[in-house]
């Protein structure tokens, strides 16, 4: 779906629009109503099917750096698996993993290599 983002030249805020029919689209700032907008280049998101996510998770090449005796390695693997499966483990999970790594003397930043 075509979603466009603009920055208002008058109030410097950002507005996002879902545009279904291009010929009738006349953007205005959602905050101040201004008409002087600059179109921004947005990030592209690609949705993966369940089959694609499972294929990625079960790929043996992604297990090459896994060391079950290293808490930091296991934490990175758990976070990566959650991300690949589209699951938000939440901040509680991240905090618990980081705390357990500190107790084991592992590195705190398990987001590395994601």
MARLO-614036 format. One record per residue: chain; x, y negated, z negated of N, C-alpha, C, CB in turn; residue number from 0; residue in three letters. Coordinates in nm, 4 decimals. Glycine has a CB too. Layout:
+------+----------+----------+----------+----------+----------+----------+----------+----------+----------+----------+----------+----------+-----+------+
! unit !       nX !       nY !       nZ !      caX !      caY !      caZ !       cX !       cY !       cZ !      cbX !      cbY !      cbZ ! pos ! code !
+------+----------+----------+----------+----------+----------+----------+----------+----------+----------+----------+----------+----------+-----+------+
!    A !        X !        Y !        Z !        X !        Y !        Z !        X !        Y !        Z !        X !        Y !        Z ! NUM !  ALA !
...
+------+----------+----------+----------+----------+----------+----------+----------+----------+----------+----------+----------+----------+-----+------+
This chain:
+------+----------+----------+----------+----------+----------+----------+----------+----------+----------+----------+----------+----------+-----+------+
! unit !       nX !       nY !       nZ !      caX !      caY !      caZ !       cX !       cY !       cZ !      cbX !      cbY !      cbZ ! pos ! code !
+------+----------+----------+----------+----------+----------+----------+----------+----------+----------+----------+----------+----------+-----+------+
!    A !   0.0836 !   0.1171 !   0.0000 !   0.0000 !   0.0000 !   0.0000 !   0.0881 !  -0.1234 !   0.0000 !  -0.0951 !   0.0002 !  -0.1202 !   0 !  UNK !
!    A !   0.0531 !  -0.2216 !   0.0785 !   0.1368 !  -0.3421 !   0.0846 !   0.1148 !  -0.4322 !  -0.0366 !   0.1078 !  -0.4202 !   0.2129 !   1 !  UNK !
!    A !   0.2152 !  -0.4387 !  -0.1193 !   0.2134 !  -0.5261 !  -0.2355 !   0.3244 !  -0.6283 !  -0.2154 !   0.2318 !  -0.4455 !  -0.3701 !   2 !  UNK !
!    A !   0.2873 !  -0.7560 !  -0.2234 !   0.3823 !  -0.8633 !  -0.2009 !   0.4031 !  -0.9431 !  -0.3283 !   0.3349 !  -0.9543 !  -0.0881 !   3 !  UNK !
!    A !   0.5273 !  -0.9887 !  -0.3474 !   0.5619 !  -1.0699 !  -0.4640 !   0.6091 !  -1.2063 !  -0.4155 !   0.6715 !  -1.0005 !  -0.5512 !   4 !  UNK !
!    A !   0.5687 !  -1.3084 !  -0.4894 !   0.6049 !  -1.4454 !  -0.4565 !   0.6508 !  -1.5175 !  -0.5814 !   0.4870 !  -1.5195 !  -0.3918 !   5 !  UNK !
!    A !   0.7388 !  -1.6179 !  -0.5604 !   0.7810 !  -1.7078 !  -0.6682 !   0.7273 !  -1.8453 !  -0.6350 !   0.9376 !  -1.7102 !  -0.6856 !   6 !  UNK !
!    A !   0.6614 !  -1.9061 !  -0.7324 !   0.6027 !  -2.0379 !  -0.7136 !   0.7118 !  -2.1447 !  -0.7231 !   0.4913 !  -2.0636 !  -0.8181 !   7 !  UNK !
!    A !   0.7159 !  -2.2345 !  -0.6237 !   0.8140 !  -2.3432 !  -0.6222 !   0.7774 !  -2.4517 !  -0.7237 !   0.8243 !  -2.4040 !  -0.4813 !   8 !  UNK !
!    A !   0.6508 !  -2.4558 !  -0.7653 !   0.6050 !  -2.5618 !  -0.8549 !   0.6249 !  -2.5266 !  -1.0026 !   0.4588 !  -2.5913 !  -0.8289 !   9 !  UNK !
!    A !   0.5887 !  -2.4034 !  -1.0415 !   0.6002 !  -2.3678 !  -1.1850 !   0.7016 !  -2.2564 !  -1.2105 !   0.4640 !  -2.3247 !  -1.2390 !  10 !  UNK !
!    A !   0.7637 !  -2.2042 !  -1.1056 !   0.8690 !  -2.1025 !  -1.1142 !   0.8199 !  -1.9686 !  -1.1714 !   0.9827 !  -2.1547 !  -1.1993 !  11 !  UNK !
!    A !   0.6899 !  -1.9417 !  -1.1640 !   0.6387 !  -1.8129 !  -1.2106 !   0.6275 !  -1.7171 !  -1.0920 !   0.5006 !  -1.8301 !  -1.2811 !  12 !  UNK !
!    A !   0.6065 !  -1.5896 !  -1.1228 !   0.5964 !  -1.4863 !  -1.0205 !   0.4526 !  -1.4369 !  -1.0102 !   0.6916 !  -1.3692 !  -1.0516 !  13 !  UNK !
!    A !   0.4088 !  -1.4111 !  -0.8877 !   0.2749 !  -1.3585 !  -0.8628 !   0.2861 !  -1.2386 !  -0.7703 !   0.1818 !  -1.4673 !  -0.8016 !  14 !  UNK !
!    A !   0.2054 !  -1.1367 !  -0.7958 !   0.2034 !  -1.0145 !  -0.7160 !   0.0645 !  -0.9996 !  -0.6557 !   0.2413 !  -0.8893 !  -0.8019 !  15 !  UNK !
!    A !   0.0595 !  -0.9625 !  -0.5251 !  -0.0669 !  -0.9504 !  -0.4547 !  -0.0729 !  -0.8188 !  -0.3783 !  -0.0867 !  -1.0684 !  -0.3595 !  16 !  UNK !
!    A !  -0.1864 !  -0.7525 !  -0.3851 !  -0.2160 !  -0.6370 !  -0.3017 !  -0.2852 !  -0.6923 !  -0.1776 !  -0.3058 !  -0.5291 !  -0.3775 !  17 !  UNK !
!    A !  -0.2233 !  -0.6754 !  -0.0609 !  -0.2741 !  -0.7359 !   0.0615 !  -0.3272 !  -0.6268 !   0.1535 !  -0.1640 !  -0.8187 !   0.1323 !  18 !  UNK !
!    A !  -0.4580 !  -0.6253 !   0.1738 !  -0.5186 !  -0.5254 !   0.2602 !  -0.5371 !  -0.5761 !   0.4024 !  -0.6513 !  -0.4821 !   0.2037 !  19 !  UNK !
!    A !  -0.5666 !  -0.7051 !   0.4195 !  -0.5838 !  -0.7635 !   0.5533 !  -0.4951 !  -0.8860 !   0.5649 !  -0.7331 !  -0.8007 !   0.5807 !  20 !  UNK !
!    A !  -0.3882 !  -0.8731 !   0.6398 !  -0.2849 !  -0.9756 !   0.6511 !  -0.3388 !  -1.1066 !   0.7095 !  -0.1708 !  -0.9243 !   0.7369 !  21 !  UNK !
!    A !  -0.4300 !  -1.1003 !   0.8067 !  -0.4733 !  -1.2224 !   0.8759 !  -0.5510 !  -1.3185 !   0.7850 !  -0.5593 !  -1.1857 !   0.9954 !  22 !  UNK !
!    A !  -0.6111 !  -1.2719 !   0.6772 !  -0.6881 !  -1.3586 !   0.5879 !  -0.6109 !  -1.3967 !   0.4615 !  -0.8176 !  -1.2905 !   0.5494 !  23 !  UNK !
!    A !  -0.4898 !  -1.3530 !   0.4497 !  -0.4158 !  -1.3706 !   0.3244 !  -0.3524 !  -1.5091 !   0.3167 !  -0.3077 !  -1.2627 !   0.3105 !  24 !  UNK !
!    A !  -0.3894 !  -1.5855 !   0.2145 !  -0.3309 !  -1.7165 !   0.1870 !  -0.2960 !  -1.7186 !   0.0383 !  -0.4298 !  -1.8350 !   0.2258 !  25 !  UNK !
!    A !  -0.1706 !  -1.6844 !   0.0025 !  -0.1360 !  -1.6723 !  -0.1393 !  -0.1362 !  -1.8061 !  -0.2127 !  -0.0005 !  -1.6081 !  -0.1531 !  26 !  UNK !
!    A !  -0.1735 !  -1.8000 !  -0.3383 !  -0.1668 !  -1.9147 !  -0.4293 !  -0.1146 !  -1.8613 !  -0.5625 !  -0.3084 !  -1.9862 !  -0.4460 !  27 !  UNK !
!    A !  -0.0393 !  -1.9427 !  -0.6310 !   0.0172 !  -1.9041 !  -0.7600 !  -0.0947 !  -1.8678 !  -0.8577 !   0.1047 !  -2.0182 !  -0.8176 !  28 !  UNK !
!    A !  -0.0793 !  -1.7556 !  -0.9236 !  -0.1806 !  -1.7118 !  -1.0192 !  -0.1770 !  -1.7924 !  -1.1488 !  -0.1622 !  -1.5647 !  -1.0502 !  29 !  UNK !
!    A !  -0.0658 !  -1.8603 !  -1.1734 !  -0.0534 !  -1.9373 !  -1.2970 !  -0.1017 !  -2.0820 !  -1.2791 !   0.0920 !  -1.9363 !  -1.3448 !  30 !  UNK !
!    A !  -0.0513 !  -2.1492 !  -1.1737 !  -0.0843 !  -2.2917 !  -1.1587 !  -0.1694 !  -2.3215 !  -1.0350 !   0.0430 !  -2.3730 !  -1.1521 !  31 !  UNK !
!    A !  -0.1879 !  -2.2213 !  -0.9483 !  -0.2670 !  -2.2433 !  -0.8274 !  -0.1890 !  -2.3065 !  -0.7138 !  -0.3841 !  -2.3290 !  -0.8593 !  32 !  UNK !
!    A !  -0.0597 !  -2.3260 !  -0.7328 !   0.0233 !  -2.3886 !  -0.6303 !   0.0284 !  -2.3079 !  -0.5015 !   0.1629 !  -2.4087 !  -0.6826 !  33 !  UNK !
!    A !   0.0475 !  -2.3792 !  -0.3905 !   0.0510 !  -2.3159 !  -0.2582 !   0.1934 !  -2.2999 !  -0.2036 !  -0.0317 !  -2.3973 !  -0.1605 !  34 !  UNK !
!    A !   0.2913 !  -2.3640 !  -0.2690 !   0.4301 !  -2.3531 !  -0.2220 !   0.4942 !  -2.2304 !  -0.2861 !   0.5119 !  -2.4826 !  -0.2558 !  35 !  UNK !
!    A !   0.4881 !  -2.1189 !  -0.2162 !   0.5398 !  -1.9916 !  -0.2672 !   0.6508 !  -1.9401 !  -0.1772 !   0.4270 !  -1.8871 !  -0.2781 !  36 !  UNK !
!    A !   0.7481 !  -1.8746 !  -0.2385 !   0.8563 !  -1.8092 !  -0.1652 !   0.8369 !  -1.6595 !  -0.1773 !   0.9966 !  -1.8523 !  -0.2189 !  37 !  UNK !
!    A !   0.8308 !  -1.5921 !  -0.0623 !   0.8130 !  -1.4464 !  -0.0629 !   0.9433 !  -1.3818 !  -0.1079 !   0.7706 !  -1.3935 !   0.0785 !  38 !  UNK !
!    A !   0.9316 !  -1.2840 !  -0.1986 !   1.0482 !  -1.2143 !  -0.2535 !   1.0625 !  -1.0765 !  -0.1910 !   1.0371 !  -1.2023 !  -0.4063 !  39 !  UNK !
!    A !   1.1824 !  -1.0279 !  -0.1878 !   1.2075 !  -0.8917 !  -0.1425 !   1.1930 !  -0.8021 !  -0.2647 !   1.3504 !  -0.8768 !  -0.0753 !  40 !  UNK !
!    A !   1.1001 !  -0.7100 !  -0.2577 !   1.0687 !  -0.6246 !  -0.3714 !   1.1384 !  -0.4910 !  -0.3602 !   0.9191 !  -0.6042 !  -0.3829 !  41 !  UNK !
!    A !   1.1485 !  -0.4234 !  -0.4722 !   1.2016 !  -0.2876 !  -0.4748 !   1.0972 !  -0.1939 !  -0.4158 !   1.2400 !  -0.2445 !  -0.6198 !  42 !  UNK !
!    A !   1.1438 !  -0.0901 !  -0.3551 !   1.0546 !   0.0098 !  -0.2969 !   1.0469 !   0.1287 !  -0.3915 !   1.1034 !   0.0541 !  -0.1554 !  43 !  UNK !
!    A !   0.9269 !   0.1751 !  -0.4160 !   0.9075 !   0.2917 !  -0.5017 !   0.8569 !   0.4066 !  -0.4161 !   0.8083 !   0.2608 !  -0.6180 !  44 !  UNK !
!    A !   0.9099 !   0.5224 !  -0.4396 !   0.8662 !   0.6412 !  -0.3670 !   0.8167 !   0.7421 !  -0.4679 !   0.9808 !   0.7006 !  -0.2797 !  45 !  UNK !
!    A !   0.6942 !   0.7867 !  -0.4485 !   0.6389 !   0.8870 !  -0.5381 !   0.6812 !   1.0252 !  -0.4912 !   0.4851 !   0.8763 !  -0.5451 !  46 !  UNK !
!    A !   0.7145 !   1.1105 !  -0.5853 !   0.7553 !   1.2471 !  -0.5540 !   0.6422 !   1.3421 !  -0.5914 !   0.8866 !   1.2851 !  -0.6286 !  47 !  UNK !
!    A !   0.6245 !   1.4431 !  -0.5091 !   0.5238 !   1.5440 !  -0.5400 !   0.5737 !   1.6306 !  -0.6550 !   0.4916 !   1.6310 !  -0.4153 !  48 !  UNK !
!    A !   0.4815 !   1.7054 !  -0.7157 !   0.5207 !   1.7970 !  -0.8232 !   0.6231 !   1.8981 !  -0.7733 !   0.3977 !   1.8699 !  -0.8798 !  49 !  UNK !
!    A !   0.6052 !   1.9460 !  -0.6500 !   0.6988 !   2.0439 !  -0.5938 !   0.8385 !   1.9840 !  -0.5784 !   0.6480 !   2.0945 !  -0.4577 !  50 !  UNK !
!    A !   0.8463 !   1.8594 !  -0.5324 !   0.9771 !   1.7940 !  -0.5179 !   1.0450 !   1.7761 !  -0.6529 !   0.9618 !   1.6580 !  -0.4489 !  51 !  UNK !
!    A !   0.9682 !   1.7358 !  -0.7545 !   1.0268 !   1.7175 !  -0.8876 !   1.0771 !   1.8502 !  -0.9436 !   0.9241 !   1.6552 !  -0.9836 !  52 !  UNK !
!    A !   0.9995 !   1.9564 !  -0.9281 !   1.0426 !   2.0876 !  -0.9786 !   1.1662 !   2.1374 !  -0.9042 !   0.9287 !   2.1903 !  -0.9654 !  53 !  UNK !
!    A !   1.1715 !   2.1124 !  -0.7735 !   1.2889 !   2.1526 !  -0.6955 !   1.4131 !   2.0795 !  -0.7453 !   1.2669 !   2.1244 !  -0.5451 !  54 !  UNK !
!    A !   1.3977 !   1.9522 !  -0.7744 !   1.5107 !   1.8731 !  -0.8236 !   1.5556 !   1.9231 !  -0.9612 !   1.4729 !   1.7235 !  -0.8307 !  55 !  UNK !
!    A !   1.4608 !   1.9532 !  -1.0488 !   1.4925 !   1.9984 !  -1.1842 !   1.5634 !   2.1334 !  -1.1822 !   1.3652 !   2.0073 !  -1.2684 !  56 !  UNK !
!    A !   1.5237 !   2.2223 !  -1.0915 !   1.5807 !   2.3573 !  -1.0891 !   1.7042 !   2.3690 !  -1.0007 !   1.4771 !   2.4552 !  -1.0423 !  57 !  UNK !
!    A !   1.7515 !   2.2585 !  -0.9458 !   1.8702 !   2.2605 !  -0.8601 !   1.9941 !   2.2927 !  -0.9444 !   1.8876 !   2.1240 !  -0.7865 !  58 !  UNK !
!    A !   2.0605 !   2.4067 !  -0.9184 !   2.1782 !   2.4459 !  -0.9983 !   2.2924 !   2.3443 !  -0.9919 !   2.2291 !   2.5806 !  -0.9514 !  59 !  UNK !
!    A !   2.3006 !   2.2675 !  -0.8853 !   2.4080 !   2.1689 !  -0.8728 !   2.3971 !   2.0601 !  -0.9799 !   2.4053 !   2.1054 !  -0.7333 !  60 !  UNK !
!    A !   2.2779 !   2.0373 !  -1.0312 !   2.2585 !   1.9346 !  -1.1339 !   2.2954 !   1.9850 !  -1.2733 !   2.1140 !   1.8869 !  -1.1331 !  61 !  UNK !
!    A !   2.3280 !   2.1120 !  -1.2869 !   2.3649 !   2.1680 !  -1.4170 !   2.5160 !   2.1812 !  -1.4333 !   2.2994 !   2.3037 !  -1.4356 !  62 !  UNK !
!    A !   2.5919 !   2.1377 !  -1.3344 !   2.7370 !   2.1550 !  -1.3354 !   2.8073 !   2.0900 !  -1.4524 !   2.7936 !   2.1015 !  -1.2107 !  63 !  UNK !
!    A !   2.7591 !   1.9749 !  -1.4993 !   2.8271 !   1.9049 !  -1.6082 !   2.7642 !   1.9332 !  -1.7442 !   2.8264 !   1.7559 !  -1.5820 !  64 !  UNK !
!    A !   2.6708 !   2.0280 !  -1.7509 !   2.6030 !   2.0599 !  -1.8766 !   2.6911 !   2.1487 !  -1.9642 !   2.4680 !   2.1292 !  -1.8491 !  65 !  UNK !
!    A !   2.7136 !   2.1044 !  -2.0878 !   2.7896 !   2.1819 !  -2.1863 !   2.7024 !   2.1956 !  -2.3095 !   2.9277 !   2.1139 !  -2.2212 !  66 !  UNK !
!    A !   2.6463 !   2.3153 !  -2.3316 !   2.5527 !   2.3332 !  -2.4428 !   2.6180 !   2.3169 !  -2.5792 !   2.4890 !   2.4691 !  -2.4343 !  67 !  UNK !
!    A !   2.7498 !   2.3115 !  -2.5859 !   2.8191 !   2.2905 !  -2.7127 !   2.8478 !   2.1424 !  -2.7401 !   2.9490 !   2.3688 !  -2.7137 !  68 !  UNK !
!    A !   2.8123 !   2.0565 !  -2.6463 !   2.8366 !   1.9127 !  -2.6589 !   2.7033 !   1.8396 !  -2.6732 !   2.9159 !   1.8588 !  -2.5361 !  69 !  UNK !
!    A !   2.6744 !   1.7814 !  -2.7903 !   2.5462 !   1.7132 !  -2.8110 !   2.5215 !   1.6006 !  -2.7109 !   2.5400 !   1.6576 !  -2.9511 !  70 !  UNK !
!    A !   2.6241 !   1.5269 !  -2.6739 !   2.6066 !   1.4170 !  -2.5781 !   2.5658 !   1.4715 !  -2.4417 !   2.7365 !   1.3341 !  -2.5658 !  71 !  UNK !
!    A !   2.6265 !   1.5809 !  -2.4014 !   2.5917 !   1.6436 !  -2.2745 !   2.4476 !   1.6931 !  -2.2754 !   2.6868 !   1.7594 !  -2.2446 !  72 !  UNK !
!    A !   2.4070 !   1.7546 !  -2.3845 !   2.2697 !   1.8038 !  -2.3973 !   2.1697 !   1.6885 !  -2.3991 !   2.2548 !   1.8881 !  -2.5245 !  73 !  UNK !
!    A !   2.2046 !   1.5791 !  -2.4649 !   2.1154 !   1.4629 !  -2.4708 !   2.0968 !   1.4028 !  -2.3322 !   2.1707 !   1.3568 !  -2.5678 !  74 !  UNK !
!    A !   2.2058 !   1.3891 !  -2.2568 !   2.1954 !   1.3373 !  -2.1197 !   2.1075 !   1.4286 !  -2.0358 !   2.3351 !   1.3237 !  -2.0553 !  75 !  UNK !
!    A !   2.1254 !   1.5610 !  -2.0524 !   2.0463 !   1.6578 !  -1.9756 !   1.8973 !   1.6466 !  -2.0113 !   2.0971 !   1.8021 !  -2.0018 !  76 !  UNK !
!    A !   1.8653 !   1.6354 !  -2.1407 !   1.7249 !   1.6256 !  -2.1822 !   1.6600 !   1.4981 !  -2.1282 !   1.7141 !   1.6290 !  -2.3355 !  77 !  UNK !
!    A !   1.7315 !   1.3875 !  -2.1349 !   1.6770 !   1.2620 !  -2.0842 !   1.6592 !   1.2676 !  -1.9330 !   1.7680 !   1.1448 !  -2.1224 !  78 !  UNK !
!    A !   1.7565 !   1.3272 !  -1.8635 !   1.7472 !   1.3399 !  -1.7183 !   1.6290 !   1.4282 !  -1.6783 !   1.8777 !   1.3972 !  -1.6613 !  79 !  UNK !
!    A !   1.6085 !   1.5383 !  -1.7498 !   1.4963 !   1.6287 !  -1.7210 !   1.3630 !   1.5555 !  -1.7401 !   1.5023 !   1.7544 !  -1.8123 !  80 !  UNK !
!    A !   1.3505 !   1.4812 !  -1.8477 !   1.2281 !   1.4054 !  -1.8706 !   1.2031 !   1.3040 !  -1.7610 !   1.2342 !   1.3357 !  -2.0041 !  81 !  UNK !
!    A !   1.3093 !   1.2351 !  -1.7196 !   1.2965 !   1.1359 !  -1.6128 !   1.2586 !   1.2037 !  -1.4816 !   1.4277 !   1.0568 !  -1.5962 !  82 !  UNK !
!    A !   1.3233 !   1.3148 !  -1.4495 !   1.2952 !   1.3856 !  -1.3242 !   1.1533 !   1.4406 !  -1.3196 !   1.3941 !   1.4987 !  -1.3050 !  83 !  UNK !
!    A !   1.1014 !   1.4799 !  -1.4334 !   0.9655 !   1.5337 !  -1.4395 !   0.8607 !   1.4239 !  -1.4512 !   0.9524 !   1.6293 !  -1.5565 !  84 !  UNK !
!    A !   0.9062 !   1.2993 !  -1.4616 !   0.8137 !   1.1880 !  -1.4714 !   0.7521 !   1.1733 !  -1.6084 !   0.7064 !   1.2032 !  -1.3709 !  85 !  UNK !
!    A !   0.8162 !   1.2313 !  -1.7079 !   0.7645 !   1.2249 !  -1.8438 !   0.8361 !   1.1147 !  -1.9205 !   0.7808 !   1.3608 !  -1.9154 !  86 !  UNK !
!    A !   0.7599 !   1.0330 !  -1.9893 !   0.8179 !   0.9318 !  -2.0763 !   0.8270 !   0.9914 !  -2.2160 !   0.7333 !   0.7996 !  -2.0757 !  87 !  UNK !
!    A !   0.9475 !   1.0200 !  -2.2576 !   0.9676 !   1.0828 !  -2.3871 !   0.9471 !   0.9831 !  -2.5003 !   1.1068 !   1.1436 !  -2.3952 !  88 !  UNK !
!    A !   0.9519 !   0.8555 !  -2.4703 !   0.9287 !   0.7527 !  -2.5712 !   1.0544 !   0.7129 !  -2.6445 !   0.8269 !   0.7996 !  -2.6696 !  89 !  UNK !
!    A !   1.0460 !   0.5999 !  -2.7107 !   1.1627 !   0.5481 !  -2.7825 !   1.1965 !   0.6334 !  -2.9039 !   1.1383 !   0.4041 !  -2.8259 !  90 !  UNK !
!    A !   1.0954 !   0.6988 !  -2.9618 !   1.1228 !   0.7857 !  -3.0770 !   1.2170 !   0.8991 !  -3.0375 !   0.9913 !   0.8433 !  -3.1341 !  91 !  UNK !
!    A !   1.1930 !   0.9577 !  -2.9205 !   1.2769 !   1.0662 !  -2.8725 !   1.4195 !   1.0167 !  -2.8490 !   1.2188 !   1.1263 !  -2.7436 !  92 !  UNK !
!    A !   1.4322 !   0.9039 !  -2.7791 !   1.5647 !   0.8489 !  -2.7522 !   1.6393 !   0.8188 !  -2.8814 !   1.5535 !   0.7223 !  -2.6676 !  93 !  UNK !
!    A !   1.5687 !   0.7602 !  -2.9779 !   1.6314 !   0.7275 !  -3.1057 !   1.6756 !   0.8543 !  -3.1790 !   1.5347 !   0.6465 !  -3.1933 !  94 !  UNK !
!    A !   1.5914 !   0.9571 !  -3.1769 !   1.6243 !   1.0828 !  -3.2439 !   1.7489 !   1.1464 !  -3.1806 !   1.5043 !   1.1806 !  -3.2372 !  95 !  UNK !
!    A !   1.7545 !   1.1465 !  -3.0477 !   1.8696 !   1.2039 !  -2.9779 !   1.9956 !   1.1248 !  -3.0106 !   1.8455 !   1.2061 !  -2.8253 !  96 !  UNK !
!    A !   1.9859 !   0.9926 !  -3.0071 !   2.1021 !   0.9089 !  -3.0373 !   2.1504 !   0.9304 !  -3.1806 !   2.0684 !   0.7612 !  -3.0151 !  97 !  UNK !
!    A !   2.0565 !   0.9421 !  -3.2754 !   2.0950 !   0.9650 !  -3.4148 !   2.1618 !   1.1006 !  -3.4334 !   1.9732 !   0.9548 !  -3.5054 !  98 !  UNK !
!    A !   2.1095 !   1.2026 !  -3.3655 !   2.1703 !   1.3353 !  -3.3795 !   2.3101 !   1.3369 !  -3.3186 !   2.0821 !   1.4428 !  -3.3127 !  99 !  UNK !
!    A !   2.3301 !   1.2600 !  -3.2127 !   2.4630 !   1.2528 !  -3.1522 !   2.5606 !   1.1810 !  -3.2441 !   2.4565 !   1.1819 !  -3.0167 ! 100 !  UNK !
!    A !   2.5133 !   1.0768 !  -3.3142 !   2.6002 !   1.0066 !  -3.4078 !   2.6437 !   1.0991 !  -3.5212 !   2.5291 !   0.8829 !  -3.4642 ! 101 !  UNK !
!    A !   2.5499 !   1.1819 !  -3.5687 !   2.5821 !   1.2771 !  -3.6750 !   2.6859 !   1.3783 !  -3.6294 !   2.4563 !   1.3493 !  -3.7213 ! 102 !  UNK !
!    A !   2.6799 !   1.4146 !  -3.5005 !   2.7737 !   1.5120 !  -3.4452 !   2.9033 !   1.4471 !  -3.3991 !   2.7098 !   1.5859 !  -3.3297 ! 103 !  UNK !
!    A !   2.9072 !   1.3135 !  -3.4029 !   3.0266 !   1.2440 !  -3.3561 !   3.0296 !   1.2258 !  -3.2072 !   3.1481 !   1.3172 !  -3.3986 ! 104 !  UNK !
!    A !   2.9156 !   1.2463 !  -3.1412 !   2.9061 !   1.2293 !  -2.9972 !   2.8908 !   1.0837 !  -2.9615 !   2.7903 !   1.3093 !  -2.9412 ! 105 !  UNK !
!    A !   2.8891 !   1.0569 !  -2.8333 !   2.8742 !   0.9189 !  -2.7907 !   2.7278 !   0.8768 !  -2.8042 !   2.9235 !   0.9007 !  -2.6452 ! 106 !  UNK !
!    A !   2.7062 !   0.7507 !  -2.8346 !   2.5732 !   0.6994 !  -2.8612 !   2.4952 !   0.6771 !  -2.7332 !   2.5816 !   0.5709 !  -2.9393 ! 107 !  UNK !
!    A !   2.5589 !   0.6355 !  -2.6263 !   2.4868 !   0.6010 !  -2.5044 !   2.4655 !   0.7226 !  -2.4177 !   2.5611 !   0.4944 !  -2.4266 ! 108 !  UNK !
!    A !   2.3565 !   0.7950 !  -2.4395 !   2.3262 !   0.9137 !  -2.3620 !   2.2609 !   0.8800 !  -2.2292 !   2.2371 !   1.0055 !  -2.4409 ! 109 !  UNK !
!    A !   2.2386 !   0.7522 !  -2.1988 !   2.1802 !   0.7122 !  -2.0715 !   2.2848 !   0.7236 !  -1.9604 !   2.1247 !   0.5680 !  -2.0797 ! 110 !  UNK !
!    A !   2.4098 !   0.7300 !  -1.9955 !   2.5181 !   0.7411 !  -1.8993 !   2.4944 !   0.8641 !  -1.8116 !   2.6556 !   0.7496 !  -1.9712 ! 111 !  UNK !
!    A !   2.5279 !   0.8549 !  -1.6852 !   2.5157 !   0.9639 !  -1.5878 !   2.3718 !   0.9951 !  -1.5502 !   2.5804 !   1.0879 !  -1.6420 ! 112 !  UNK !
!    A !   2.2732 !   0.9088 !  -1.5806 !   2.1357 !   0.9367 !  -1.5376 !   2.1130 !   0.8916 !  -1.3979 !   2.0358 !   0.8705 !  -1.6285 ! 113 !  UNK !
+------+----------+----------+----------+----------+----------+----------+----------+----------+----------+----------+----------+----------+-----+------+
